[in-house]
Amino acid sequence: MPQPTSGDFTKTAGWLDWYSGPSQPRFQLPAGAVDAHCHVFGPGAEFPYAPERKYTPCDASKHQLYALRDHLGFARNVVVQATCHGADNRAMVDALVHSGGKARGVATVKRSVSDAELQAMHDAGVRGVRFNFVKRLVDFTPKDELMEIAARIHRLGWHVVIYFEAVDLPELWDFFTQLPTTVVVDHMGRPDVAKGVDSAEFALFLQFMRQHPNVWSKVSCPERLSATGPHALNGEQAAYRDVVPFARKVVEEFPDRVLWGTDWPHPNLKDHMPDDGLLVDFIPHIATTPALQQKLLVDNPMRLYWPEAC
Ligand SMILES: O=C(O)c1cc(C(=O)O)oc(=O)c1
């Protein structure tokens, strides 16, 4: 595979490029599996990074993403707008349009987006908007603006993806529970795994899902959440052990409301870049039966993103 580049942009200091030459997963994905959380970055020369971005990545093009899809054995992708592109969805939409129907997307929009722009994104395959509350990634957007957007996209049958850190859930609870759509939480709401699966913090997240049947969770990003590793590198088949109980708990209690994604190209990782083949090998540790794997990787993402095919 070619090495990652960045066009004319200078990458954030210490930036880790995505892993080239991922291994062949040992875990055989079920037919029709969906990588339900991944991104494209640029290429910066074609789709410039947003002026308001908090990081400048290496490029990660649609061609590279779809090569990875085929290598790992996924059938489809859900491409989530990355914060380095702000509310300029052109790179993500371009990826959808050139996917041959194999990708759907999640956009970031502002209140100023027109109905015609929303409809054009729908026609390209966008099925959700992302609201981001992680302070290192985005500036604050007023909640009344987000609620107005949620009401508008609800009419298109879209859902809302939310990204936040576990400590912020209490403060965001009332807003989240008023959203009129299906609500999909990125990366299990980023639990602090060092606090343990029985912590009050994770109990609150489980309560959030239990009390609100419209809330789904991505059980993704062990490489981001793990404190102890070991990393998914060098053939490691037992990676990120400390994340397993968290993801397994969510998969087993809410088997019909979970999604999984690679999170390729893994923005902002600081200490290592995982081998995506070994990340796929993480899946059977958290979805331990063929029935759970089928729901996580095929039935759930298809119901949410390709309902017309179900
Ligand atoms: O934790 C992160 O840094 C991160 C960033 C982004 C993004 O910049 O969109 O997306 C993710 O899913 C995770």
The ligand as an SDF file (V2000), in Angstrom:
LIG
                    3D

 13 13  0  0  0  0  0  0  0  0999 V2000
  -11.4570   10.6880   19.5430 O   0  0  0  0  0  0  0  0  0  0  0  0
  -11.1510   11.2640   18.4830 C   0  0  0  0  0  0  0  0  0  0  0  0
  -10.1520   11.9940   18.3640 O   0  0  0  0  0  0  0  0  0  0  0  0
  -12.0460   11.1190   17.3370 C   0  0  0  0  0  0  0  0  0  0  0  0
  -12.0870   12.1470   16.3830 C   0  0  0  0  0  0  0  0  0  0  0  0
  -13.0020   12.0800   15.3940 C   0  0  0  0  0  0  0  0  0  0  0  0
  -13.1800   13.1700   14.4410 C   0  0  0  0  0  0  0  0  0  0  0  0
  -12.3080   14.0460   14.3960 O   0  0  0  0  0  0  0  0  0  0  0  0
  -14.2130   13.1770   13.7580 O   0  0  0  0  0  0  0  0  0  0  0  0
  -13.8260   11.0080   15.2610 O   0  0  0  0  0  0  0  0  0  0  0  0
  -13.7860    9.9640   16.1350 C   0  0  0  0  0  0  0  0  0  0  0  0
  -14.5870    9.0260   15.9560 O   0  0  0  0  0  0  0  0  0  0  0  0
  -12.8800   10.0120   17.1940 C   0  0  0  0  0  0  0  0  0  0  0  0
  1  2  2  0
  2  3  1  0
  2  4  1  0
  4  5  1  0
  4 13  2  0
  5  6  2  0
  6  7  1  0
  6 10  1  0
  7  8  2  0
  7  9  1  0
 10 11  1  0
 11 12  2  0
 11 13  1  0
M  END
$$$$
